Amino acid sequence: MNLHIAPGVASEAERRCQAVRRGDLGPYGELVRANAQELVATMFPRFTRHRGAERLCQDIDAFYKCFGAARAEFIHLATEFVRFMQPRLPLGIGRPLIEYEWMLFDVEVDKTAVPHPYGGDARRPTRLHLNPTVRWLATPFDLYADDRLAEQALLHNNAPCAYAVFRTFDHRVVTQQLSNHDIAELSTFTGGERLVSPMESAHWFTHALQRELITSHHE
């Protein structure tokens, strides 16, 4: 639905936005920044701890003065903040952390329905599909390591770690680290699906079905 906004209303809104950015709107500008800081801390908790309170305040201030967001809803505001921060962050774990935490939320709000997990025999002919909410992620450090170990991993140029991030049938958001075997099996899915014959080993497929990384459709 397209709504017509009177020119006077639009110009007044723009004036107030500019005033917030300049810091000329009194306590309202500080309230806007405080709300943004609370949003960032809620959506990106590990990134917030890593970044530190002082630098994060500077980031949010620069965001409002130099960048801003076209829409005020929290998901759009958070997305614009990530876009703003990507080129701003130095080499290190900060950028992968904020991108990963944004991905967690993106998976959580994905409206795609996840099929009920199948508990039957995975050896019989079955058409298998990737979980429809799955996202793929590679980071230059282990996400399960603390920040100190993660920073050390960057210094040693360790092999990247691969992950699948997805939502389960009961609305849990899961981050699953992928082994080389996982990656090899997942690469056999064409267009997000594949057939499994009775002659194939069902061990990996059974395990992946239980974790809800993949879902099943029976012939």
C-alpha distance (Angstrom), angle and dihedral (degrees) to the residues before:
residue distance angle dihedral
M1 . . .
N2 3.78 . .
L3 3.79 115.7 .
H4 3.77 122.0 -161.0
I5 3.79 111.4 -132.3
A6 3.78 116.1 -157.4
P7 3.83 112.7 -117.9
G8 3.79 90.8 -121.9
V9 3.80 92.4 55.2
A10 3.79 92.5 47.9
S11 3.79 93.2 48.7
E12 3.82 91.9 48.1
A13 3.81 90.9 50.5
E14 3.81 90.2 49.7
R15 3.81 90.6 48.6
R16 3.79 91.3 53.3
C17 3.80 92.1 46.6
Q18 3.80 90.2 52.7
A19 3.80 89.9 47.9
V20 3.81 90.8 52.8
R21 3.79 89.8 51.7
R22 3.81 92.6 49.5
G23 3.80 92.8 44.9
D24 3.84 91.1 -119.7
L25 3.79 98.4 123.2
G26 3.78 97.6 80.9
P27 3.80 117.8 -136.0
Y28 3.81 92.5 -9.9
G29 3.79 91.5 72.0
E30 3.79 91.2 51.7
L31 3.80 89.9 48.8
V32 3.80 90.8 53.4
R33 3.79 90.8 51.0
A34 3.82 92.5 46.0
N35 3.80 90.6 51.8
A36 3.79 90.4 49.7
Q37 3.79 91.2 49.8
E38 3.82 90.7 50.7
L39 3.80 90.2 49.2
V40 3.81 92.8 50.4
A41 3.81 92.3 46.5
T42 3.82 90.5 50.4
M43 3.79 97.7 46.0
F44 3.80 98.2 35.6
P45 3.83 105.9 31.4
R46 3.80 98.4 155.2
F47 3.79 92.9 43.5
T48 3.82 89.3 49.1
R49 3.80 92.0 53.2
H50 3.79 91.4 46.6
R51 3.80 94.2 46.7
G52 3.81 95.2 48.3
A53 3.81 129.4 -135.0
E54 3.82 97.5 -89.6
R55 3.80 96.7 49.6
L56 3.80 91.5 42.6
C57 3.82 90.9 54.7
Q58 3.80 88.6 51.5
D59 3.81 90.2 48.8
I60 3.79 93.4 51.6
D61 3.80 92.1 46.1
A62 3.81 90.6 51.2
F63 3.80 90.2 45.5
Y64 3.80 92.1 58.2
K65 3.78 95.5 40.6
C66 3.81 98.7 44.3
F67 3.79 108.8 19.1
G68 3.81 120.9 11.3
A69 3.78 127.5 167.9
A70 3.77 131.9 -85.7
R71 3.82 92.5 -141.2
A72 3.78 128.1 38.9
E73 3.83 100.5 -149.0
F74 3.79 109.5 116.9
I75 3.81 96.4 -117.0
H76 3.82 91.3 52.2
L77 3.78 92.7 42.8
A78 3.80 90.8 50.5
T79 3.81 91.5 47.8
E80 3.79 91.8 51.4
F81 3.80 90.2 47.7
V82 3.82 90.3 54.4
R83 3.80 90.3 50.1
F84 3.78 89.6 50.2
M85 3.80 93.1 48.7
Q86 3.82 98.6 46.1
P87 3.83 96.7 79.7
R88 3.80 91.7 32.2
L89 3.80 97.2 60.4
P90 3.82 119.2 88.6
L91 3.78 123.3 -130.7
G92 3.78 108.6 -68.3
I93 3.77 140.0 76.3
G94 3.82 97.4 -53.8
R95 3.80 98.1 87.3
P96 3.83 96.2 46.0
L97 3.82 89.2 47.1
I98 3.80 96.6 53.3
E99 3.82 91.8 43.2
Y100 3.82 90.7 50.1
E101 3.80 93.9 48.2
W102 3.80 90.6 48.0
M103 3.82 88.2 51.6
L104 3.81 90.7 53.6
F105 3.78 90.1 56.7
D106 3.80 93.2 42.9
V107 3.81 89.6 55.9
E108 3.80 91.7 46.4
V109 3.83 93.6 54.9
D110 3.81 94.7 40.8
K111 3.81 104.7 123.5
T112 3.81 94.1 -151.2
A113 3.80 111.9 119.9
V114 3.81 115.7 -122.4
P115 3.84 112.5 -141.7
H116 3.78 119.5 -117.0
P117 3.83 109.3 -91.2
Y118 3.79 114.6 -100.0
G119 3.79 116.3 -126.7
G120 3.78 100.6 -174.6
D121 3.81 135.2 99.0
A122 3.82 110.4 -55.0
R123 3.84 92.1 -164.1
R124 3.79 96.3 77.5
P125 3.84 118.8 84.1
T126 3.78 106.0 -69.8
R127 3.77 136.0 166.9
L128 3.76 107.1 -134.3
H129 3.78 127.7 -160.2
L130 3.76 133.6 -168.1
N131 3.79 114.3 -108.6
P132 3.84 101.6 -86.4
T133 3.83 92.6 -131.7
V134 3.81 96.8 50.5
R135 3.81 120.8 131.3
W136 3.80 124.9 -174.6
L137 3.77 123.3 -133.6
A138 3.81 135.5 179.5
T139 3.79 121.8 -169.6
P140 3.82 130.5 -178.1
F141 3.81 89.7 -125.7
D142 3.79 140.4 36.5
L143 3.81 109.0 -84.7
Y144 3.80 89.5 -149.7
A145 3.82 92.3 58.6
D146 3.79 119.4 91.9
D147 3.80 118.8 -105.3
R148 3.81 94.4 -97.4
L149 3.81 93.1 55.2
A150 3.78 90.9 42.4
E151 3.81 91.1 55.3
Q152 3.81 90.0 49.3
A153 3.80 90.3 52.1
L154 3.80 89.5 57.5
L155 3.81 90.8 53.8
H156 3.81 91.4 53.3
N157 3.83 95.2 47.4
N158 3.78 92.2 -128.3
A159 3.79 119.8 -172.2
P160 3.82 111.4 -84.6
C161 3.79 120.0 -98.8
A162 3.82 117.8 -127.2
Y163 3.80 124.8 -146.9
A164 3.77 142.0 -179.7
V165 3.80 115.9 -144.1
F166 3.80 115.5 -164.9
R167 3.80 145.7 143.7
T168 3.79 122.8 -111.9
F169 3.78 128.6 -137.8
D170 3.80 90.7 -95.6
H171 3.83 92.4 51.0
R172 3.80 100.1 -101.3
V173 3.81 115.7 144.7
V174 3.80 109.6 -135.0
T175 3.80 131.1 -165.5
Q176 3.79 110.2 -160.7
Q177 3.78 121.6 -174.1
L178 3.80 110.5 -136.5
S179 3.78 124.5 -135.2
N180 3.80 123.6 -151.6
H181 3.81 87.5 -100.4
D182 3.80 90.9 53.1
I183 3.79 90.7 50.9
A184 3.81 92.2 48.2
E185 3.81 91.9 51.3
L186 3.79 94.2 43.9
S187 3.81 91.0 50.7
T188 3.83 88.6 64.8
F189 3.81 91.3 66.9
T190 3.79 109.7 101.3
G191 3.78 115.1 -158.2
G192 3.78 88.3 -8.4
E193 3.81 96.3 -56.0
R194 3.80 144.7 74.2
L195 3.80 142.4 172.3
V196 3.79 122.8 -112.0
S197 3.80 117.3 -154.4
P198 3.83 125.0 -150.1
M199 3.83 89.2 -109.9
E200 3.80 94.5 63.5
S201 3.77 122.9 90.8
A202 3.78 107.6 -99.6
H203 3.80 96.7 -160.5
W204 3.81 98.1 97.0
F205 3.81 93.3 38.9
T206 3.80 92.7 49.3
H207 3.78 91.2 50.4
A208 3.82 93.1 46.0
L209 3.82 90.3 48.7
Q210 3.79 91.1 51.5
R211 3.79 90.8 51.4
E212 3.85 89.1 46.1
L213 3.80 92.0 -126.7
I214 3.80 84.2 128.0
T215 3.80 131.9 24.2
S216 3.80 131.4 -150.3
H217 3.79 137.7 -126.1
H218 3.79 116.9 -174.4
E219 3.76 125.0 -136.5
